Amino acid sequence: MVLEGKEISVLALGEARWEAFGRAGWGDSETAELRQRQVRAIELVSGCRVVTDSIETAGKPGVLTANVQCPST
């Protein structure tokens, strides 16, 4: 998927866990912008909300792993 002109790859890991990969691009002031883009990509692909206290980025540059909470139907 492309967000704000930058490519983000999203992968379902199972059990409400998702991963997003992307690199900081020109114009990103900090990795915070990349993180926001990754969270948004996971939410768009999964249709669920990222649980912000579940976000992990340690040890894998450019990779964000998070749990999602889906609306009950």
Secondary structure, 3 states (H helix, E strand, C coil): CEECCEECEEEEEECCEEEEECCCCCCCCCHHHHHHHHHHHHHHHHCCEECHHHCECCCCCCEEEEEEECCCC
